[in-house]
C-alpha cells in the first residue's frame, strides 16, 4: 500500500491496542439487566458498541440514560485495571514508533478520558503518547472531527493526510474521513463486503507488527509534506 509519511498517528484504544471486548460486554450486560432489558450477546456487543456512552445511551435507554451510564461505569471500573490486556505486539510497536524522529503518537478513544489515562498509565504506555483523549474531553466525541482537532491542539500539526487515524471499526474510519486524515484499519479480520462503503480506507493491516512495518517504511520515504 502507498501511504503518505505520517507526522502524527492517532490510535483508537479498545481492541486496537488493548483487548477489552469481554470487559465492555460484562459492563453492558450489567447495564441492560439493571434497565430491565435483554442483554446483548458478545457478538452483538462487538457489532454495536461504537459511540461513546454520552452519544449512544440516550438512544438505548432514553430518559434513564444517566442511570444506565452510572451502572456501566461502576461495573467497568470495578476490575478494568486488573483485567487489562495489551494486544499482541502492541508494546513493541509503540516502542518502535516512539523512537522515530518527529512522529507524534496519540490516542483518540470513545472510552471516558479518565479511564483511558488510567489504563495507559497502568500499562506504562503514557510515556509513548502525547495526547490521550477520551470521551467528553472534547466538545464532541468520535466520529466528530472536533475530537481530532482537540487532540492536535498545541502540537503544531493540523489534521490532514499526514495524520494517520488507526482503529478497528467503522467509527474510526468515519472519524478519519470527517477530519481529512488517512484511515488505517488495524485488526485481524479483513474488511467485510460493503463494511466501509463510501469511506476511504488507506489500508488494512492484520496486527501491530505489520503496522509498525508499514509505518517505518512510510517514514523512510522522507518527511511528510505540510497540509
Secondary structure, 3 states (H helix, E strand, C coil): CCCCCCCEEEECCECCCECCHHHHHHHHHHHHHHCCCCCCCHHHHHHHCCCCHHHHHHHHHHHHHHHHHHHHHHHHHHHHHHHCCECCCHHHHHHHHHCCCCCEEEEEEEEEHHHHHHHHHHHCCHHHCCCEEEECCCCCCCCCHHHHHHHHCCCCCCCCCCEEEEECCHHHHHHHHHHCCEEEEECCCCCCCCCCCCCCCCEEECCHHHHHHHHHHHHHCCCCCCC
